[in-house]
Amino acid sequence: MARLILFNKPFGVLSQFTDSGSPTARPTLSAFIDVPGVYPAGRLDRDSEGLLLLTDDGRLQARIADPKFKMAKTYLVQVEGEPDDAALDRLRRGVELKDGPTRPAGAERIADPDLWPRDPPIRVRKSIPDSWLKLTIREGRNRQIRRMTAAVGFPTLRLVRWSIGEWTVDGLAPGEWREATAATGARR
């Protein structure tokens, strides 16, 4: 049976096991996960947090990461400003980016979620309010959520991937991981 690890990637950690791209060492997955033979199914930017799936099964890795399988990825997104219905409608229809239009997204305003504190905290400006959105996409372009919110006029301040398919980061503190089954996402 394929191994599947659900990891709550902290802010500032690279989604890989080694860091060959910097003269100064940056934190990587190897500081948190000592399981041989597993690899990330997709990526999560260094400045993003939340669910990262790792597996030892190449087909499962492709099913999770490849956009052709259209697996839903849900993000909790703190943005600068307060998006109106028109901005949310643009996200729902798809946004034109430099690399072409995005697929339609699920987009809704949500109350401030009960999340762990981010280290370091986001930059707060007293003169500009912030708010939270829940966005669900079925593709995975480079920095897509950040580019989508910026395209509708609301830059991303904090980005937390909450779920991929039916697997969720719920119950995992930053830096924690647990094994799950590939079929249902439930704990083993």
N, CA and C atoms as an extended XYZ file, in Angstrom:
564
Properties=species:S:1:pos:R:3:atomname:S:1:resname:S:1:resid:I:1 pbc="F F F"
N         0.845       -1.179        0.000 N   MET     1
C         0.000        0.000        0.000 CA  MET     1
C         0.894        1.248        0.000 C   MET     1
N         0.461        2.246       -0.727 N   ALA     2
C         1.231        3.486       -0.832 CA  ALA     2
C         1.268        4.213        0.505 C   ALA     2
N         2.393        4.822        0.805 N   ARG     3
C         2.489        5.674        1.989 CA  ARG     3
C         2.041        7.068        1.592 C   ARG     3
N         1.289        7.692        2.483 N   LEU     4
C         0.838        9.060        2.259 CA  LEU     4
C         0.998        9.817        3.566 C   LEU     4
N         1.718       10.923        3.503 N   ILE     5
C         1.979       11.749        4.679 CA  ILE     5
C         1.323       13.106        4.484 C   ILE     5
N         0.575       13.538        5.495 N   LEU     6
C        -0.020       14.869        5.535 CA  LEU     6
C         0.878       15.699        6.441 C   LEU     6
N         1.427       16.784        5.911 N   PHE     7
C         2.384       17.618        6.644 CA  PHE     7
C         1.877       19.054        6.671 C   PHE     7
N         1.920       19.679        7.841 N   ASN     8
C         1.586       21.099        7.953 CA  ASN     8
C         2.885       21.885        7.815 C   ASN     8
N         3.142       22.334        6.592 N   LYS     9
C         4.388       23.043        6.293 CA  LYS     9
C         4.375       24.435        6.903 C   LYS     9
N         5.357       24.713        7.768 N   PRO    10
C         5.430       26.059        8.341 CA  PRO    10
C         5.900       27.099        7.314 C   PRO    10
N         5.605       28.351        7.601 N   PHE    11
C         6.101       29.483        6.819 CA  PHE    11
C         7.629       29.404        6.789 C   PHE    11
N         8.219       29.673        5.626 N   GLY    12
C         9.671       29.750        5.508 CA  GLY    12
C        10.369       28.442        5.198 C   GLY    12
N         9.640       27.342        5.143 N   VAL    13
C        10.233       26.035        4.862 CA  VAL    13
C        10.070       25.718        3.378 C   VAL    13
N        11.145       25.224        2.766 N   LEU    14
C        11.100       24.832        1.361 CA  LEU    14
C        10.371       23.492        1.223 C   LEU    14
N         9.653       23.297        0.120 N   SER    15
C         8.916       22.058       -0.146 CA  SER    15
C         9.814       21.023       -0.821 C   SER    15
N        10.985       20.831       -0.270 N   GLN    16
C        11.948       19.858       -0.796 CA  GLN    16
C        12.848       19.433        0.366 C   GLN    16
N        13.611       18.351        0.163 N   PHE    17
C        14.417       17.812        1.254 CA  PHE    17
C        15.810       18.408        1.338 C   PHE    17
N        16.285       19.062        0.276 N   THR    18
C        17.599       19.702        0.307 CA  THR    18
C        17.473       21.106       -0.265 C   THR    18
N        18.426       21.951        0.091 N   ASP    19
C        18.443       23.321       -0.434 CA  ASP    19
C        19.740       23.534       -1.176 C   ASP    19
N        19.662       23.452       -2.491 N   SER    20
C        20.863       23.655       -3.300 CA  SER    20
C        20.864       25.021       -3.965 C   SER    20
N        19.812       25.810       -3.750 N   GLY    21
C        19.683       27.068       -4.475 CA  GLY    21
C        20.092       28.301       -3.694 C   GLY    21
N        20.748       28.131       -2.545 N   SER    22
C        21.068       29.294       -1.737 CA  SER    22
C        22.416       29.100       -1.062 C   SER    22
N        23.217       30.174       -0.985 N   PRO    23
C        24.506       30.047       -0.287 CA  PRO    23
C        24.316       29.873        1.230 C   PRO    23
N        23.184       30.309        1.766 N   THR    24
C        22.892       30.097        3.182 CA  THR    24
C        21.766       29.073        3.285 C   THR    24
N        21.927       28.132        4.168 N   ALA    25
C        20.952       27.048        4.290 CA  ALA    25
C        19.596       27.575        4.744 C   ALA    25
N        18.544       27.140        4.044 N   ARG    26
C        17.174       27.475        4.415 CA  ARG    26
C        16.511       26.198        4.921 C   ARG    26
N        15.520       26.323        5.804 N   PRO    27
C        14.880       25.115        6.321 CA  PRO    27
C        14.188       24.328        5.215 C   PRO    27
N        14.305       23.002        5.282 N   THR    28
C        13.701       22.103        4.295 CA  THR    28
C        12.869       21.038        5.008 C   THR    28
N        12.240       20.185        4.236 N   LEU    29
C        11.422       19.106        4.785 CA  LEU    29
C        12.234       18.155        5.664 C   LEU    29
N        13.540       18.030        5.384 N   SER    30
C        14.370       17.089        6.141 CA  SER    30
C        14.451       17.451        7.624 C   SER    30
N        14.168       18.696        7.986 N   ALA    31
C        14.169       19.091        9.402 CA  ALA    31
C        12.938       18.573       10.139 C   ALA    31
N        11.933       18.092        9.394 N   PHE    32
C        10.662       17.691        9.994 CA  PHE    32
C        10.282       16.238        9.723 C   PHE    32
N        10.675       15.718        8.563 N   ILE    33
C        10.205       14.402        8.130 CA  ILE    33
C        11.399       13.498        7.847 C   ILE    33
N        11.515       12.427        8.638 N   ASP    34
C        12.596       11.460        8.458 CA  ASP    34
C        11.980       10.129        8.030 C   ASP    34
N        11.367       10.140        6.843 N   VAL    35
C        10.732        8.948        6.294 CA  VAL    35
C        11.377        8.708        4.929 C   VAL    35
N        12.107        7.613        4.775 N   PRO    36
C        12.775        7.389        3.487 CA  PRO    36
C        11.786        7.087        2.363 C   PRO    36
N        12.130        7.575        1.169 N   GLY    37
C        11.390        7.213       -0.028 CA  GLY    37
C        10.126        7.991       -0.322 C   GLY    37
N         9.800        9.018        0.473 N   VAL    38
C         8.610        9.826        0.171 CA  VAL    38
C         9.044       11.151       -0.444 C   VAL    38
N         8.181       11.651       -1.327 N   TYR    39
C         8.464       12.899       -2.032 CA  TYR    39
C         7.203       13.747       -2.084 C   TYR    39
N         7.350       15.071       -2.130 N   PRO    40
C         6.167       15.938       -2.184 CA  PRO    40
C         5.350       15.715       -3.452 C   PRO    40
N         4.043       15.708       -3.284 N   ALA    41
C         3.113       15.653       -4.411 CA  ALA    41
C         2.666       17.087       -4.652 C   ALA    41
N         3.415       17.802       -5.476 N   GLY    42
C         3.169       19.225       -5.689 CA  GLY    42
C         4.082       20.054       -4.809 C   GLY    42
N         3.857       21.350       -4.840 N   ARG    43
C         4.715       22.270       -4.101 CA  ARG    43
C         3.851       23.251       -3.333 C   ARG    43
N         4.483       23.892       -2.387 N   LEU    44
C         3.880       24.984       -1.644 CA  LEU    44
C         4.999       25.987       -1.442 C   LEU    44
N         4.803       27.215       -1.887 N   ASP    45
C         5.854       28.228       -1.819 CA  ASP    45
C         6.413       28.367       -0.410 C   ASP    45
N         7.646       28.826       -0.341 N   ARG    46
C         8.322       29.016        0.947 CA  ARG    46
C         7.534       29.952        1.850 C   ARG    46
N         6.883       30.969        1.280 N   ASP    47
C         6.146       31.940        2.088 CA  ASP    47
C         4.670       31.576        2.253 C   ASP    47
N         4.319       30.337        1.924 N   SER    48
C         2.969       29.825        2.159 CA  SER    48
C         3.038       28.732        3.221 C   SER    48
N         1.896       28.464        3.842 N   GLU    49
C         1.833       27.490        4.926 CA  GLU    49
C         0.771       26.457        4.610 C   GLU    49
N         0.763       25.409        5.411 N   GLY    50
C        -0.348       24.484        5.347 CA  GLY    50
C        -0.019       23.146        4.733 C   GLY    50
N        -1.063       22.498        4.203 N   LEU    51
C        -0.997       21.099        3.803 CA  LEU    51
C        -0.066       20.855        2.619 C   LEU    51
N         0.862       19.941        2.853 N   LEU    52
C         1.717       19.412        1.807 CA  LEU    52
C         1.613       17.894        1.923 C   LEU    52
N         1.301       17.239        0.815 N   LEU    53
C         1.198       15.783        0.804 CA  LEU    53
C         2.503       15.201        0.273 C   LEU    53
N         2.958       14.125        0.916 N   LEU    54
C         4.146       13.407        0.461 CA  LEU    54
C         3.773       11.942        0.308 C   LEU    54
N         4.334       11.290       -0.706 N   THR    55
C         4.019        9.887       -0.958 CA  THR    55
C         5.226        9.177       -1.555 C   THR    55
N         5.183        7.849       -1.495 N   ASP    56
C         6.203        7.023       -2.134 CA  ASP    56
C         5.672        6.382       -3.415 C   ASP    56
N         4.467        6.770       -3.834 N   ASP    57
C         3.797        6.180       -4.991 CA  ASP    57
C         3.736        7.199       -6.126 C   ASP    57
N         4.431        6.923       -7.216 N   GLY    58
C         4.496        7.870       -8.332 CA  GLY    58
C         3.149        8.160       -8.966 C   GLY    58
N         2.294        7.140       -9.082 N   ARG    59
C         0.970        7.377       -9.678 CA  ARG    59
C         0.108        8.242       -8.776 C   ARG    59
N         0.162        7.995       -7.478 N   LEU    60
C        -0.590        8.823       -6.536 CA  LEU    60
C        -0.056       10.254       -6.557 C   LEU    60
N         1.255       10.390       -6.617 N   GLN    61
C         1.875       11.716       -6.695 CA  GLN    61
C         1.351       12.469       -7.914 C   GLN    61
N         1.271       11.801       -9.054 N   ALA    62
C         0.767       12.446      -10.274 CA  ALA    62
C        -0.712       12.788      -10.133 C   ALA    62
N        -1.504       11.885       -9.554 N   ARG    63
C        -2.942       12.147       -9.407 CA  ARG    63
C        -3.189       13.373       -8.528 C   ARG    63
N        -2.350       13.565       -7.526 N   ILE    64
C        -2.504       14.702       -6.615 CA  ILE    64
C        -2.020       15.992       -7.274 C   ILE    64
N        -0.871       15.934       -7.928 N   ALA    65
C        -0.213       17.158       -8.393 CA  ALA    65
C        -0.587       17.590       -9.809 C   ALA    65
N        -0.908       16.660      -10.688 N   ASP    66
C        -1.131       17.004      -12.090 CA  ASP    66
C        -2.491       17.678      -12.282 C   ASP    66
N        -2.510       18.905      -12.841 N   PRO    67
C        -3.773       19.627      -13.041 CA  PRO    67
C        -4.804       18.886      -13.883 C   PRO    67
N        -4.372       17.935      -14.728 N   LYS    68
C        -5.345       17.230      -15.565 CA  LYS    68
C        -6.325       16.407      -14.730 C   LYS    68
N        -5.967       16.086      -13.480 N   PHE    69
C        -6.867       15.336      -12.600 CA  PHE    69
C        -7.816       16.253      -11.833 C   PHE    69
N        -7.587       17.565      -11.922 N   LYS    70
C        -8.478       18.586      -11.352 CA  LYS    70
C        -8.823       18.354       -9.878 C   LYS    70
N        -7.836       17.931       -9.084 N   MET    71
C        -8.071       17.735       -7.662 CA  MET    71
C        -8.225       19.098       -6.987 C   MET    71
N        -9.279       19.255       -6.214 N   ALA    72
C        -9.564       20.534       -5.550 CA  ALA    72
C        -8.523       20.821       -4.468 C   ALA    72
N        -8.049       22.046       -4.459 N   LYS    73
C        -7.130       22.533       -3.428 CA  LYS    73
C        -7.774       23.771       -2.811 C   LYS    73
N        -7.982       23.739       -1.492 N   THR    74
C        -8.659       24.838       -0.810 CA  THR    74
C        -7.661       25.599        0.056 C   THR    74
N        -7.725       26.918       -0.056 N   TYR    75
C        -6.811       27.811        0.644 CA  TYR    75
C        -7.591       28.794        1.502 C   TYR    75
N        -7.049       29.105        2.675 N   LEU    76
C        -7.536       30.205        3.486 CA  LEU    76
C        -6.573       31.350        3.226 C   LEU    76
N        -7.112       32.475        2.778 N   VAL    77
C        -6.276       33.552        2.259 CA  VAL    77
C        -6.610       34.856        2.977 C   VAL    77
N        -5.631       35.414        3.654 N   GLN    78
C        -5.799       36.731        4.263 CA  GLN    78
C        -5.343       37.759        3.234 C   GLN    78
N        -6.234       38.676        2.894 N   VAL    79
C        -5.926       39.675        1.881 CA  VAL    79
C        -5.974       41.071        2.475 C   VAL    79
N        -5.273       41.964        1.801 N   GLU    80
C        -5.306       43.372        2.161 CA  GLU    80
C        -6.566       43.975        1.559 C   GLU    80
N        -7.391       44.593        2.403 N   GLY    81
C        -8.635       45.174        1.923 CA  GLY    81
C        -9.807       44.239        2.171 C   GLY    81
N       -10.968       44.661        1.684 N   GLU    82
C       -12.199       43.896        1.873 CA  GLU    82
C       -12.857       43.675        0.516 C   GLU    82
N       -12.616       42.507       -0.095 N   PRO    83
C       -13.160       42.245       -1.432 CA  PRO    83
C       -14.680       42.345       -1.463 C   PRO    83
N       -15.186       42.996       -2.502 N   ASP    84
C       -16.636       43.120       -2.676 CA  ASP    84
C       -17.142       41.972       -3.546 C   ASP    84
N       -18.439       41.952       -3.780 N   ASP    85
C       -19.036       40.885       -4.576 CA  ASP    85
C       -18.473       40.843       -5.994 C   ASP    85
N       -18.158       41.999       -6.565 N   ALA    86
C       -17.610       42.036       -7.925 CA  ALA    86
C       -16.250       41.337       -7.984 C   ALA    86
N       -15.404       41.558       -6.977 N   ALA    87
C       -14.088       40.895       -6.944 CA  ALA    87
C       -14.252       39.390       -6.790 C   ALA    87
N       -15.171       38.987       -5.915 N   LEU    88
C       -15.409       37.549       -5.729 CA  LEU    88
C       -15.965       36.918       -7.003 C   LEU    88
N       -16.843       37.628       -7.695 N   ASP    89
C       -17.392       37.112       -8.959 CA  ASP    89
C       -16.295       36.928      -10.000 C   ASP    89
N       -15.348       37.848      -10.045 N   ARG    90
C       -14.230       37.711      -10.995 CA  ARG    90
C       -13.421       36.450      -10.686 C   ARG    90
N       -13.169       36.198       -9.390 N   LEU    91
C       -12.441       34.988       -9.009 CA  LEU    91
C       -13.235       33.738       -9.392 C   LEU    91
N       -14.539       33.793       -9.195 N   ARG    92
C       -15.404       32.636       -9.505 CA  ARG    92
C       -15.454       32.340      -11.002 C   ARG    92
N       -15.360       33.377      -11.825 N   ARG    93
C       -15.411       33.197      -13.283 CA  ARG    93
C       -14.052       32.802      -13.856 C   ARG    93
N       -12.993       33.144      -13.157 N   GLY    94
C       -11.634       32.961      -13.665 CA  GLY    94
C       -11.021       34.316      -13.923 C   GLY    94
N        -9.753       34.432      -13.647 N   VAL    95
C        -9.041       35.705      -13.735 CA  VAL    95
C        -8.000       35.611      -14.843 C   VAL    95
N        -7.850       36.675      -15.596 N   GLU    96
C        -6.827       36.719      -16.641 CA  GLU    96
C        -5.481       37.052      -15.991 C   GLU    96
N        -4.512       36.135      -16.146 N   LEU    97
C        -3.148       36.346      -15.654 CA  LEU    97
C        -2.213       36.424      -16.852 C   LEU    97
N        -0.955       36.784      -16.618 N   LYS    98
C        -0.007       36.917      -17.727 CA  LYS    98
C         0.160       35.618      -18.501 C   LYS    98
N        -0.010       34.473      -17.821 N   ASP    99
C         0.139       33.188      -18.493 CA  ASP    99
C        -1.208       32.598      -18.927 C   ASP    99
N        -2.225       33.452      -19.030 N   GLY   100
C        -3.530       33.020      -19.516 CA  GLY   100
C        -4.586       33.005      -18.418 C   GLY   100
N        -5.831       32.731      -18.798 N   PRO   101
C        -6.922       32.763      -17.829 CA  PRO   101
C        -6.864       31.554      -16.888 C   PRO   101
N        -7.283       31.790      -15.656 N   THR   102
C        -7.406       30.686      -14.706 CA  THR   102
C        -8.754       30.004      -14.909 C   THR   102
N        -8.865       28.803      -14.412 N   ARG   103
C       -10.165       28.141      -14.379 CA  ARG   103
C       -11.013       28.837      -13.318 C   ARG   103
N       -12.319       28.708      -13.396 N   PRO   104
C       -13.159       29.273      -12.338 CA  PRO   104
C       -12.769       28.700      -10.978 C   PRO   104
N       -12.908       29.532       -9.942 N   ALA   105
C       -12.528       29.145       -8.580 CA  ALA   105
C       -13.730       29.262       -7.657 C   ALA   105
N       -13.726       28.475       -6.618 N   GLY   106
C       -14.669       28.699       -5.530 CA  GLY   106
C       -14.134       29.859       -4.722 C   GLY   106
N       -14.946       30.843       -4.414 N   ALA   107
C       -14.474       32.026       -3.687 CA  ALA   107
C       -15.565       32.523       -2.768 C   ALA   107
N       -15.225       32.665       -1.479 N   GLU   108
C       -16.182       33.221       -0.531 CA  GLU   108
C       -15.434       33.933        0.595 C   GLU   108
N       -16.090       34.942        1.145 N   ARG   109
C       -15.570       35.617        2.334 CA  ARG   109
C       -15.838       34.710        3.530 C   ARG   109
N       -14.899       34.684        4.475 N   ILE   110
C       -15.091       33.903        5.689 CA  ILE   110
C       -14.685       34.743        6.895 C   ILE   110
N       -15.167       34.349        8.062 N   ALA   111
C       -14.734       34.986        9.310 CA  ALA   111
C       -13.269       34.620        9.548 C   ALA   111
N       -12.598       35.414       10.368 N   ASP   112
C       -11.202       35.118       10.681 CA  ASP   112
C       -11.097       33.691       11.200 C   ASP   112
N       -10.312       32.831       10.531 N   PRO   113
C       -10.212       31.439       10.977 CA  PRO   113
C        -9.364       31.316       12.242 C   PRO   113
N        -9.578       30.261       12.974 N   ASP   114
C        -8.818       29.982       14.188 CA  ASP   114
C        -7.571       29.205       13.792 C   ASP   114
N        -6.536       29.936       13.392 N   LEU   115
C        -5.288       29.335       12.939 CA  LEU   115
C        -4.182       29.564       13.957 C   LEU   115
N        -3.129       28.821       13.800 N   TRP   116
C        -1.922       29.002       14.586 CA  TRP   116
C        -1.298       30.352       14.242 C   TRP   116
N        -0.548       30.950       15.180 N   PRO   117
C         0.134       32.212       14.849 CA  PRO   117
C         1.225       31.965       13.807 C   PRO   117
N         1.412       32.930       12.933 N   ARG   118
C         2.476       32.810       11.942 CA  ARG   118
C         3.739       33.434       12.498 C   ARG   118
N         4.875       32.807       12.220 N   ASP   119
C         6.170       33.322       12.649 CA  ASP   119
C         7.040       33.493       11.409 C   ASP   119
N         7.348       34.740       11.011 N   PRO   120
C         6.962       36.000       11.649 CA  PRO   120
C         5.523       36.375       11.306 C   PRO   120
N         4.921       37.240       12.136 N   PRO   121
C         3.548       37.675       11.848 CA  PRO   121
C         3.482       38.479       10.549 C   PRO   121
N         2.276       38.560        9.977 N   ILE   122
C         2.125       39.358        8.760 CA  ILE   122
C         2.299       40.835        9.096 C   ILE   122
N         2.571       41.608        8.070 N   ARG   123
C         2.689       43.058        8.211 CA  ARG   123
C         1.275       43.633        8.325 C   ARG   123
N         1.034       44.368        9.371 N   VAL   124
C        -0.288       44.968        9.580 CA  VAL   124
C        -0.175       46.475        9.374 C   VAL   124
N        -1.129       47.023        8.608 N   ARG   125
C        -1.177       48.478        8.420 CA  ARG   125
C        -2.496       48.968        8.995 C   ARG   125
N        -2.397       49.863        9.954 N   LYS   126
C        -3.589       50.338       10.662 CA  LYS   126
C        -4.581       51.040        9.744 C   LYS   126
N        -4.094       51.650        8.684 N   SER   127
C        -4.977       52.413        7.802 CA  SER   127
C        -5.670       51.548        6.741 C   SER   127
N        -5.247       50.271        6.607 N   ILE   128
C        -5.833       49.394        5.588 CA  ILE   128
C        -6.357       48.131        6.269 C   ILE   128
N        -7.658       47.873        6.144 N   PRO   129
C        -8.205       46.664        6.765 CA  PRO   129
C        -7.746       45.406        6.010 C   PRO   129
N        -7.912       44.279        6.661 N   ASP   130
C        -7.664       43.011        5.984 CA  ASP   130
C        -8.867       42.104        6.208 C   ASP   130
N        -8.968       41.060        5.410 N   SER   131
C       -10.081       40.124        5.526 CA  SER   131
C        -9.625       38.761        5.033 C   SER   131
N       -10.477       37.751        5.247 N   TRP   132
C       -10.152       36.377        4.880 CA  TRP   132
C       -11.105       35.864        3.804 C   TRP   132
N       -10.528       35.078        2.901 N   LEU   133
C       -11.283       34.403        1.858 CA  LEU   133
C       -10.988       32.909        1.920 C   LEU   133
N       -11.927       32.127        1.434 N   LYS   134
C       -11.674       30.711        1.185 CA  LYS   134
C       -11.750       30.537       -0.321 C   LYS   134
N       -10.640       30.107       -0.915 N   LEU   135
C       -10.549       29.917       -2.358 CA  LEU   135
C       -10.260       28.458       -2.669 C   LEU   135
N       -10.985       27.907       -3.627 N   THR   136
C       -10.755       26.531       -4.069 CA  THR   136
C       -10.462       26.550       -5.559 C   THR   136
N        -9.318       25.977       -5.913 N   ILE   137
C        -8.910       25.909       -7.314 CA  ILE   137
C        -8.691       24.448       -7.698 C   ILE   137
N        -8.664       24.198       -9.004 N   ARG   138
C        -8.440       22.848       -9.515 CA  ARG   138
C        -7.295       22.843      -10.524 C   ARG   138
N        -6.362       23.731      -10.312 N   GLU   139
C        -5.133       23.779      -11.102 CA  GLU   139
C        -4.041       24.200      -10.137 C   GLU   139
N        -2.848       24.403      -10.574 N   GLY   140
C        -1.790       24.740       -9.628 CA  GLY   140
C        -0.621       25.450      -10.274 C   GLY   140
N        -0.886       26.614      -10.809 N   ARG   141
C         0.199       27.388      -11.414 CA  ARG   141
C         1.071       28.017      -10.326 C   ARG   141
N         2.247       28.425      -10.734 N   ASN   142
C         3.179       29.065       -9.815 CA  ASN   142
C         2.550       30.311       -9.185 C   ASN   142
N         2.489       30.331       -7.873 N   ARG   143
C         1.978       31.457       -7.079 CA  ARG   143
C         0.584       31.902       -7.540 C   ARG   143
N        -0.225       30.950       -7.957 N   GLN   144
C        -1.511       31.255       -8.579 CA  GLN   144
C        -2.458       32.030       -7.666 C   GLN   144
N        -2.646       31.601       -6.435 N   ILE   145
C        -3.584       32.285       -5.543 CA  ILE   145
C        -3.141       33.728       -5.328 C   ILE   145
N        -1.881       33.936       -5.071 N   ARG   146
C        -1.367       35.296       -4.859 CA  ARG   146
C        -1.600       36.170       -6.094 C   ARG   146
N        -1.365       35.596       -7.261 N   ARG   147
C        -1.565       36.370       -8.497 CA  ARG   147
C        -3.045       36.638       -8.745 C   ARG   147
N        -3.912       35.682       -8.391 N   MET   148
C        -5.349       35.883       -8.588 CA  MET   148
C        -5.883       36.997       -7.683 C   MET   148
N        -5.520       36.976       -6.401 N   THR   149
C        -6.043       38.012       -5.500 CA  THR   149
C        -5.485       39.385       -5.885 C   THR   149
N        -4.229       39.429       -6.318 N   ALA   150
C        -3.657       40.705       -6.754 CA  ALA   150
C        -4.372       41.212       -8.004 C   ALA   150
N        -4.731       40.298       -8.916 N   ALA   151
C        -5.390       40.691      -10.167 CA  ALA   151
C        -6.749       41.333       -9.918 C   ALA   151
N        -7.405       40.985       -8.806 N   VAL   152
C        -8.702       41.598       -8.498 CA  VAL   152
C        -8.556       42.727       -7.473 C   VAL   152
N        -7.294       43.127       -7.188 N   GLY   153
C        -7.046       44.308       -6.372 CA  GLY   153
C        -6.879       44.081       -4.874 C   GLY   153
N        -6.645       42.818       -4.460 N   PHE   154
C        -6.537       42.522       -3.035 CA  PHE   154
C        -5.337       41.610       -2.794 C   PHE   154
N        -4.151       42.213       -2.560 N   PRO   155
C        -2.938       41.417       -2.394 CA  PRO   155
C        -3.033       40.457       -1.207 C   PRO   155
N        -2.431       39.295       -1.375 N   THR   156
C        -2.396       38.277       -0.327 CA  THR   156
C        -1.375       38.647        0.741 C   THR   156
N        -1.797       38.564        1.997 N   LEU   157
C        -0.919       38.778        3.136 CA  LEU   157
C        -0.460       37.453        3.750 C   LEU   157
N        -1.384       36.498        3.814 N   ARG   158
C        -1.088       35.180        4.387 CA  ARG   158
C        -1.852       34.134        3.580 C   ARG   158
N        -1.179       33.023        3.303 N   LEU   159
C        -1.766       31.975        2.481 CA  LEU   159
C        -1.563       30.628        3.162 C   LEU   159
N        -2.686       29.962        3.478 N   VAL   160
C        -2.654       28.664        4.147 CA  VAL   160
C        -3.431       27.662        3.293 C   VAL   160
N        -2.730       26.624        2.796 N   ARG   161
C        -3.455       25.574        2.078 CA  ARG   161
C        -4.107       24.684        3.132 C   ARG   161
N        -5.435       24.639        3.102 N   TRP   162
C        -6.195       23.912        4.115 CA  TRP   162
C        -6.445       22.467        3.711 C   TRP   162
N        -6.715       22.246        2.423 N   SER   163
C        -7.013       20.876        2.015 CA  SER   163
C        -6.633       20.634        0.562 C   SER   163
N        -6.422       19.350        0.272 N   ILE   164
C        -6.217       18.863       -1.088 CA  ILE   164
C        -7.139       17.659       -1.206 C   ILE   164
N        -8.113       17.753       -2.120 N   GLY   165
C        -9.104       16.685       -2.182 CA  GLY   165
C        -9.789       16.574       -0.836 C   GLY   165
N        -9.828       15.377       -0.302 N   GLU   166
C       -10.464       15.196        1.013 CA  GLU   166
C        -9.466       15.170        2.163 C   GLU   166
N        -8.190       15.349        1.873 N   TRP   167
C        -7.182       15.400        2.931 CA  TRP   167
C        -7.072       16.827        3.442 C   TRP   167
N        -6.939       16.975        4.764 N   THR   168
C        -6.911       18.307        5.360 CA  THR   168
C        -5.795       18.419        6.396 C   THR   168
N        -5.415       19.642        6.658 N   VAL   169
C        -4.395       19.938        7.651 CA  VAL   169
C        -5.004       20.097        9.054 C   VAL   169
N        -6.325       20.003        9.130 N   ASP   170
C        -7.021       20.173       10.408 CA  ASP   170
C        -6.435       19.235       11.468 C   ASP   170
N        -6.113       19.789       12.615 N   GLY   171
C        -5.572       19.006       13.724 CA  GLY   171
C        -4.061       18.880       13.733 C   GLY   171
N        -3.375       19.413       12.735 N   LEU   172
C        -1.917       19.364       12.685 CA  LEU   172
C        -1.336       20.738       12.978 C   LEU   172
N        -0.471       20.827       13.948 N   ALA   173
C         0.238       22.076       14.230 CA  ALA   173
C         1.346       22.247       13.185 C   ALA   173
N         1.827       23.466       12.966 N   PRO   174
C         2.927       23.660       12.019 CA  PRO   174
C         4.110       22.762       12.367 C   PRO   174
N         4.637       22.080       11.337 N   GLY   175
C         5.766       21.179       11.529 CA  GLY   175
C         5.368       19.759       11.889 C   GLY   175
N         4.084       19.510       12.157 N   GLU   176
C         3.627       18.159       12.480 CA  GLU   176
C         3.172       17.433       11.219 C   GLU   176
N         3.206       16.101       11.273 N   TRP   177
C         2.725       15.283       10.168 CA  TRP   177
C         2.081       14.027       10.714 C   TRP   177
N         1.264       13.405        9.863 N   ARG   178
C         0.662       12.120       10.192 CA  ARG   178
C         0.490       11.341        8.902 C   ARG   178
N         0.411       10.035        9.042 N   GLU   179
C         0.156        9.192        7.876 CA  GLU   179
C        -1.344        9.086        7.665 C   GLU   179
N        -1.725        8.931        6.430 N   ALA   180
C        -3.134        8.770        6.063 CA  ALA   180
C        -3.220        7.681        5.011 C   ALA   180
N        -4.430        7.246        4.741 N   THR   181
C        -4.605        6.271        3.665 CA  THR   181
C        -4.831        7.019        2.362 C   THR   181
N        -4.341        6.442        1.306 N   ALA   182
C        -4.466        7.087       -0.001 CA  ALA   182
C        -5.896        7.053       -0.514 C   ALA   182
N        -6.679        6.102       -0.074 N   ALA   183
C        -8.031        5.959       -0.614 CA  ALA   183
C        -9.002        6.985       -0.051 C   ALA   183
N        -8.939        7.271        1.242 N   THR   184
C        -9.967        8.117        1.847 CA  THR   184
C        -9.427        9.356        2.513 C   THR   184
N        -8.131        9.402        2.779 N   GLY   185
C        -7.593       10.548        3.514 CA  GLY   185
C        -7.744       10.382        5.011 C   GLY   185
N        -8.303        9.283        5.465 N   ALA   186
C        -8.493        9.067        6.898 CA  ALA   186
C        -7.200        8.625        7.544 C   ALA   186
N        -7.126        8.775        8.857 N   ARG   187
C        -5.943        8.309        9.592 CA  ARG   187
C        -5.838        6.795        9.503 C   ARG   187
N        -4.614        6.314        9.497 N   ARG   188
C        -4.389        4.865        9.531 CA  ARG   188
C        -4.315        4.398       10.946 C   ARG   188
